[in-house]
Amino acid sequence: MEKEGRFNPSNTLDDSIFAAAEKACYNFYQAQLYELAIRNGEANVSAAGALVTKTGAHTGRAARDKFTVRDATTEDTVWWDNNAAMSEAHFAALKEDFAAHARGRTLYVQDLYGGADPDNRIKVRVITENAWHALFIRYLLRRPAPGEIENFTHEMTVVDFPSFKADPARHGTRTSTVIALNLSEQMVLIGDTAYAGEIKKSVFTTLNFLLPPKGILPMHCSANVGPDGDTAVFFGLSGTGKTTLSSDPERTLIGDDEHGWADHTVFNFEGGCYAKTIHLSARAEPEIYAAAQTWGTILENVVIDPETRQPDFDDNSLAENGRAAYPLRYIPNACDTGMTGLPDNVIMLTADAFGVMPPIARLTPAQAMYHFLSGYTAKVAGTEAGVTEPEATFSACFGAPFMPRHPSVYGNLLRDKLKSTGASCWLLNTGWTGGPHGEGHRMPIRETRALLHRALEGRLKDVEFRTDPWFGFQVPVFVPGVVSSILDPRGTWRDPDAYDAQARKLTAMFRKNFAPFMDYVDDDVKAAGPIG
């Protein structure tokens, strides 16, 4: 096999099932992969020099086509209610056919770390058939120092072949699309989807399996640190503002999506950002907007003017889930090491489209665990086919699709770490006020940022709080510099009785969702749910 690039001579594809490939390009740099993506016809170029790509039918994760191999390692440790199983025989057949698919092809190999903490990272080899996917994962995982590549020996392998189509009869899949995780072999096979996020999320899922037995909490969260060294982590589902609020010019960004909470540090799993671009603007999100307009950034499913090559971030005709992938260094105040101290504040974000939640609330440790296990946000009308009114979404631990273990494993870790650190916990609503979606309006970003800054600076400790009559958490009555009327959501509605009916509806949804967790939590957590 022809080989180019930088690699460990004793750790090449020659000794793997992919030895029949024609050529392997090892650890190519950013500019090399950028040029190849254009030369191969995989991408175009925006006016600012970003790579512009389309992923075809899959513009987001193919959650129903993700499988975990059921074997002796996973039988009693994986949360099978949430993870579709694949047999060992089906995975073996799939791996054999992936190897055959590689015959005669050029493959792009990146040797990277999943995790910034040297004590807890995993060495990952990603093998792709597209140069732009190799560039994407070079951004999104962490790059070894140049001198480390020659001795790099991987522990985990991710194989990403978008042109491979699975055979449901032979491979036990649902369709021709497949994301198959073998946690015993630490191998992932991805086929018939060009959505790049599948690659990084497969590494995240694996770390979510490997780290809890070591006492480390893997988190679907962003993190930043203030000028005085105070660390904040932000949990939240897509669309709640995780990336936006953590990319703060007054604070140092640790990372925007995936972190681990160890005994001595919070550490980023990644080396880049994967930001949503729909309605991206220089006014609301200046750091992300600038990064999206930087040479080398990958714009995925973003509409580009065919003549001027300017991106239109308001056009969702390709996807509501348009993305920008870029190295962390494209954010001016990003942390190079990807590591920081233990959290002083934990923020749980929700975009409540029902217009019920207050803009900010203080949570007790028991309430924090309740809302962590609930993982609530809401979809709004028009974002998905068939969604005509606000629709509650609950995703345990704010990342159920990536959680191979039962949510109680992660919930108990969070509870223990909150106790040991004494971190404050806040629920921050970036959704609607003055009524539900369609009647009210989105929470003003100015007010959200002001409340967040005051919480992180410790300036909410001495303000007056009231007990929310529906959820039982503590809500500020008055915060200097913030419009007081917004703090009481019921008062922002024209019809208070309509608010009460909506609140009653939402709290019932919370209770129904939490019922499966009742046997796994202590009495104080059972009592920490809605009271109205």
Disulfide bonds with the S-S distance in Angstrom:
none
